[in-house]
Amino acid sequence: MERTQQSDTGGQGRKVFFRRKKTCPLTGTNAPKIDYKDMKLLQRFISERGKILPSRITSVCHKKQRSLATAIKRARNIALLPFVTK
């Protein structure tokens, strides 16, 4: 995505900056496999209050986000992850 910022006064434009497209950290050749027993991986995608972070923040694709949410919910049900932290 490319954005340009120009001021209306003077006609001189500001610097053009390029926003890099976020890539999914769970897809690719050396990507980790989503597993409900992998606590270290799952805790990267949970807030400090215990909520599942949205994909717009973590840049996970929608297919992996659904399987990630399922893995987190499974881990919560068998008491590997807490439902809520205080």
Secondary structure, 3 states (H helix, E strand, C coil): CEECCECCCCCCECCCEECCCCCCCCCCCCCCCCCCCCHHHHHHHECCCCCECCHHHHCCCHHHHHHHHHHHHHHHHCCCCCCCCC
